[in-house]
């Protein structure tokens, strides 16, 4: 697993405003649903992407069939798909979002060639991590649940 510094992850989560979640599920018990819901509750604009649910509403947004259907700019693309599905998603994201800052691949999702392509374009890449878990860990929420986060803070 790649080792990302807390500062690197924190800076990504602080600067990100709009997230396209590729492979989001409409099923409330699926990780892609509750991660996207969590991010939306934390103030991120979450644009759900899933061709099987295109046109439906989720978190106040219309589900898109593909990234190219999104008309607003996106800071981060969060990928909930198998690793082998990543390259065309990254290619599309780089093509349609000129100011894309981050490609984030969920836990269990990694693709070194796609990551290298994005990084060559100046886009930060996180693989095999979850933004919900990292947000909770880095911004103090897991501590409230009794988890050791490895971060020393005076706030509870």
SEDRENSE-384822 format. One record per residue (C-alpha): residue number from 1; residue in three letters; x, y, z. Coordinates in Angstrom, 2 decimals. Layout:
BEGIN
NUM_ala_X_Y_Z .
...
% end
This chain:
BEGIN
1_unk_0.00_0.00_0.00 .
2_unk_1.33_3.39_-0.94 .
3_unk_2.37_5.54_1.96 .
4_unk_0.76_8.99_1.84 .
5_unk_1.66_11.63_4.40 .
6_unk_-1.11_13.01_6.57 .
7_unk_-0.24_16.48_5.25 .
8_unk_-0.72_15.32_1.64 .
9_unk_-4.11_13.72_2.36 .
10_unk_-5.27_16.62_4.55 .
11_unk_-4.36_19.17_1.84 .
12_unk_-6.36_17.23_-0.75 .
13_unk_-9.43_16.99_1.48 .
14_unk_-9.22_20.68_2.46 .
15_unk_-8.92_22.00_-1.08 .
16_unk_-11.54_19.71_-2.63 .
17_unk_-15.04_21.15_-3.14 .
18_unk_-16.59_19.00_-5.88 .
19_unk_-16.23_15.22_-6.10 .
20_unk_-17.43_12.96_-8.92 .
21_unk_-18.02_9.50_-7.44 .
22_unk_-17.71_6.87_-10.19 .
23_unk_-19.51_3.62_-9.47 .
24_unk_-21.82_5.02_-6.80 .
25_unk_-24.61_2.68_-5.72 .
26_unk_-28.23_3.59_-4.94 .
27_unk_-28.16_0.84_-2.28 .
28_unk_-27.73_2.45_1.15 .
29_unk_-25.66_-0.44_2.55 .
30_unk_-23.03_-0.30_-0.21 .
31_unk_-19.78_1.50_0.69 .
32_unk_-20.00_3.68_-2.43 .
33_unk_-23.39_5.00_-1.23 .
34_unk_-22.43_5.79_2.33 .
35_unk_-19.03_7.26_1.43 .
36_unk_-20.67_9.57_-1.13 .
37_unk_-23.43_10.44_1.36 .
38_unk_-20.87_11.18_4.08 .
39_unk_-18.90_13.49_1.76 .
40_unk_-22.10_15.32_0.80 .
41_unk_-23.00_15.76_4.49 .
42_unk_-19.52_17.24_5.08 .
43_unk_-20.22_19.98_2.55 .
44_unk_-18.63_18.52_-0.57 .
45_unk_-20.66_18.74_-3.77 .
46_unk_-20.97_15.07_-4.73 .
47_unk_-21.83_14.23_-8.32 .
48_unk_-22.82_10.56_-8.60 .
49_unk_-21.74_8.67_-11.75 .
50_unk_-23.29_5.31_-12.63 .
51_unk_-24.71_4.49_-16.08 .
52_unk_-27.18_2.03_-14.56 .
53_unk_-28.85_4.78_-12.51 .
54_unk_-28.43_7.79_-14.82 .
55_unk_-31.15_10.40_-14.40 .
56_unk_-32.08_9.42_-10.84 .
57_unk_-31.52_11.77_-7.91 .
58_unk_-28.97_11.14_-5.18 .
59_unk_-27.74_13.62_-2.54 .
60_unk_-29.54_16.45_-4.36 .
61_unk_-27.71_15.73_-7.63 .
62_unk_-28.66_13.96_-10.83 .
63_unk_-26.82_10.68_-11.37 .
64_unk_-24.74_10.93_-14.56 .
65_unk_-23.98_8.07_-16.92 .
66_unk_-20.38_9.20_-17.40 .
67_unk_-17.91_11.89_-16.35 .
68_unk_-18.33_13.64_-19.70 .
69_unk_-21.98_14.38_-18.83 .
70_unk_-20.91_16.57_-15.90 .
71_unk_-21.12_20.23_-16.86 .
72_unk_-19.43_21.78_-13.82 .
73_unk_-15.78_21.53_-12.95 .
74_unk_-14.70_18.70_-10.65 .
75_unk_-11.78_18.83_-8.18 .
76_unk_-11.63_15.11_-7.44 .
77_unk_-12.75_11.88_-9.08 .
78_unk_-13.36_9.10_-6.52 .
79_unk_-13.34_5.67_-8.17 .
80_unk_-15.44_2.78_-6.82 .
81_unk_-14.68_0.33_-9.63 .
82_unk_-12.42_-2.68_-10.09 .
83_unk_-8.78_-1.82_-10.73 .
84_unk_-8.93_-2.97_-14.36 .
85_unk_-11.74_-0.44_-15.02 .
86_unk_-9.60_2.51_-13.89 .
87_unk_-7.64_3.50_-17.07 .
88_unk_-10.60_4.65_-19.20 .
89_unk_-12.06_6.51_-16.19 .
90_unk_-8.79_8.36_-15.63 .
91_unk_-8.47_9.10_-19.37 .
92_unk_-12.00_10.54_-19.45 .
93_unk_-11.43_12.57_-16.27 .
94_unk_-8.21_14.09_-17.65 .
95_unk_-9.98_14.92_-20.90 .
96_unk_-13.16_16.53_-19.50 .
97_unk_-11.87_18.27_-16.34 .
98_unk_-8.99_20.61_-17.25 .
99_unk_-8.55_21.72_-13.62 .
100_unk_-8.86_18.27_-12.05 .
101_unk_-6.66_18.16_-8.93 .
102_unk_-7.08_14.59_-7.60 .
103_unk_-7.83_11.05_-8.71 .
104_unk_-8.74_8.97_-5.65 .
105_unk_-9.07_5.19_-5.91 .
106_unk_-10.97_3.44_-3.14 .
107_unk_-9.69_0.68_-0.87 .
108_unk_-8.68_-2.28_-3.03 .
109_unk_-8.44_-0.17_-6.20 .
110_unk_-5.00_0.46_-7.68 .
111_unk_-3.65_1.04_-11.18 .
112_unk_-0.03_2.20_-11.44 .
113_unk_-0.11_3.11_-15.16 .
114_unk_-3.28_5.20_-14.85 .
115_unk_-1.84_6.86_-11.73 .
116_unk_1.39_7.71_-13.57 .
117_unk_-0.59_9.20_-16.46 .
118_unk_-2.58_11.44_-14.09 .
119_unk_0.52_12.44_-12.12 .
120_unk_2.31_13.34_-15.37 .
121_unk_-0.52_15.86_-15.92 .
122_unk_0.01_17.35_-12.46 .
123_unk_-2.93_15.55_-10.85 .
124_unk_-2.47_14.11_-7.36 .
125_unk_-3.30_10.42_-7.03 .
126_unk_-4.36_8.41_-3.98 .
127_unk_-4.79_4.65_-4.34 .
128_unk_-6.21_2.01_-2.01 .
129_unk_-7.61_4.51_0.48 .
130_unk_-11.04_5.84_1.41 .
131_unk_-11.67_9.60_1.63 .
132_unk_-14.34_9.07_4.30 .
133_unk_-11.95_7.15_6.55 .
134_unk_-9.12_9.61_5.93 .
135_unk_-11.40_12.60_6.57 .
136_unk_-12.60_11.09_9.83 .
137_unk_-9.06_10.19_10.88 .
138_unk_-7.45_13.50_9.94 .
139_unk_-10.21_15.81_11.17 .
140_unk_-10.79_14.17_14.53 .
141_unk_-14.01_12.21_14.08 .
142_unk_-12.63_8.71_14.62 .
143_unk_-11.15_9.82_17.93 .
144_unk_-14.69_10.44_19.21 .
145_unk_-15.45_6.79_18.47 .
146_unk_-12.51_5.60_20.54 .
147_unk_-10.15_4.89_17.63 .
148_unk_-6.48_5.72_17.87 .
149_unk_-5.78_7.99_14.91 .
150_unk_-2.09_8.58_15.52 .
151_unk_-2.79_12.32_15.62 .
152_unk_-2.24_14.24_18.82 .
153_unk_-4.79_16.96_19.50 .
154_unk_-6.27_18.76_22.48 .
155_unk_-9.80_18.54_21.10 .
156_unk_-12.08_15.60_21.77 .
% end
